[in-house]
Amino acid sequence: MSGHGDRGIRIGGNANVSGQIATGDNVTQNQQIDAGPPSDVADALARLERLLEAHAGDLDEPARARRDLADVREEAGSDDPDTERMEGALARLGRRVAGVAVLAEAVRALGAALGVG
């Protein structure tokens, strides 16, 4: 800024500016940052569902694993998701699929996408 009353912003050099910038009197800014894009959760759910079907024969309780995944899906899609319920379902699901590495990794990835576990 070059003088009193100058409301501009001058950025020079090899600058890389990211985020909000404002100038002036009575400026208000709002920024909302989500934990992760919803598509990450949807992708992780879909991937795990496909893998469960592909490896159902390798599991002792594939139907219960599917129910655990359904619980996570329902809660994640809720208007008021219960983190504790999702964590419980993910923990059960993780135990049920622990013997199949690709499934165990998919459960871990889903937990990371949801921000739980």
C-alpha positions as CSV (number, residue, x, y, z in Angstrom):
1,M,0.0,0.0,0.0
2,S,1.4,3.3,-1.0
3,G,-0.4,5.9,1.0
4,H,-3.1,6.9,3.4
5,G,-6.4,6.0,1.8
6,D,-5.0,3.6,-0.7
7,R,-7.0,0.4,-0.4
8,G,-5.2,-1.7,-3.0
9,I,-3.0,-4.6,-2.6
10,R,0.2,-4.9,-4.6
11,I,2.0,-8.2,-4.7
12,G,5.3,-8.5,-6.6
13,G,8.2,-10.7,-7.1
14,N,7.9,-14.4,-7.3
15,A,4.9,-14.5,-4.9
16,N,2.4,-17.3,-4.7
17,V,-0.7,-16.2,-2.9
18,S,-3.3,-18.6,-1.7
19,G,-6.4,-17.9,0.4
20,Q,-8.5,-14.9,1.1
21,I,-7.3,-11.3,0.7
22,A,-9.4,-8.3,1.4
23,T,-8.9,-4.6,1.8
24,G,-11.2,-1.7,2.8
25,D,-13.3,-0.6,5.7
26,N,-15.6,-3.0,7.5
27,V,-14.5,-6.1,5.5
28,T,-15.9,-9.4,6.5
29,Q,-14.8,-12.7,5.1
30,N,-16.0,-16.2,5.7
31,Q,-14.2,-19.4,4.7
32,Q,-15.5,-22.9,5.3
33,I,-13.1,-25.8,5.1
34,D,-14.5,-29.3,5.2
35,A,-12.6,-32.3,6.5
36,G,-12.5,-33.9,3.1
37,P,-14.4,-33.8,-0.1
38,P,-17.5,-36.0,0.0
39,S,-16.3,-37.8,-3.2
40,D,-13.4,-39.2,-1.2
41,V,-15.8,-40.9,1.2
42,A,-18.1,-42.1,-1.6
43,D,-15.1,-43.5,-3.5
44,A,-13.7,-45.2,-0.4
45,L,-17.1,-46.8,0.3
46,A,-17.6,-48.0,-3.3
47,R,-14.1,-49.4,-3.4
48,L,-14.5,-51.3,-0.1
49,E,-17.9,-52.6,-1.3
50,R,-16.4,-53.9,-4.5
51,L,-13.5,-55.5,-2.7
52,L,-15.8,-57.2,-0.1
53,E,-17.7,-58.8,-3.0
54,A,-14.5,-59.9,-4.7
55,H,-13.1,-61.4,-1.5
56,A,-16.2,-62.7,0.2
57,G,-15.0,-66.3,-0.2
58,D,-11.9,-65.4,1.9
59,L,-13.9,-64.2,4.8
60,D,-15.5,-66.1,7.7
61,E,-18.4,-63.7,8.0
62,P,-19.0,-61.9,4.7
63,A,-22.6,-61.0,5.5
64,R,-21.7,-59.4,8.8
65,A,-18.9,-57.5,7.1
66,R,-21.4,-56.2,4.6
67,R,-23.7,-55.1,7.5
68,D,-20.9,-53.3,9.2
69,L,-20.2,-51.5,5.9
70,A,-23.9,-50.6,5.5
71,D,-23.8,-49.1,9.1
72,V,-20.9,-46.9,8.1
73,R,-22.5,-45.9,4.8
74,E,-25.8,-45.0,6.6
75,E,-24.1,-43.0,9.3
76,A,-21.8,-41.2,6.9
77,G,-24.8,-40.1,4.8
78,S,-26.8,-38.9,7.8
79,D,-27.4,-35.3,8.5
80,D,-26.0,-35.8,12.0
81,P,-23.4,-38.6,11.7
82,D,-22.5,-40.4,14.9
83,T,-18.7,-40.6,14.9
84,E,-18.7,-43.2,17.7
85,R,-21.1,-45.5,15.8
86,M,-19.0,-45.2,12.7
87,E,-15.8,-46.0,14.6
88,G,-17.5,-49.0,16.2
89,A,-18.6,-50.3,12.8
90,L,-15.2,-49.7,11.2
91,A,-13.5,-51.5,14.1
92,R,-15.7,-54.5,13.7
93,L,-15.3,-54.5,10.0
94,G,-11.5,-54.2,10.3
95,R,-11.5,-57.3,12.6
96,R,-13.7,-59.3,10.2
97,V,-11.4,-58.5,7.2
98,A,-8.0,-58.5,8.9
99,G,-6.9,-61.7,7.2
100,V,-7.2,-60.1,3.7
101,A,-4.6,-57.3,3.4
102,V,-6.4,-55.4,0.5
103,L,-9.6,-55.3,2.6
104,A,-7.8,-54.2,5.7
105,E,-6.1,-51.4,3.8
106,A,-9.5,-50.4,2.3
107,V,-11.0,-50.2,5.7
108,R,-8.1,-48.0,6.9
109,A,-8.5,-45.7,3.9
110,L,-12.2,-45.4,4.5
111,G,-11.6,-44.4,8.1
112,A,-9.1,-41.8,6.9
113,A,-11.6,-40.4,4.4
114,L,-14.2,-40.2,7.1
115,G,-11.7,-38.7,9.6
116,V,-12.4,-41.5,12.2
117,G,-10.7,-44.7,13.3
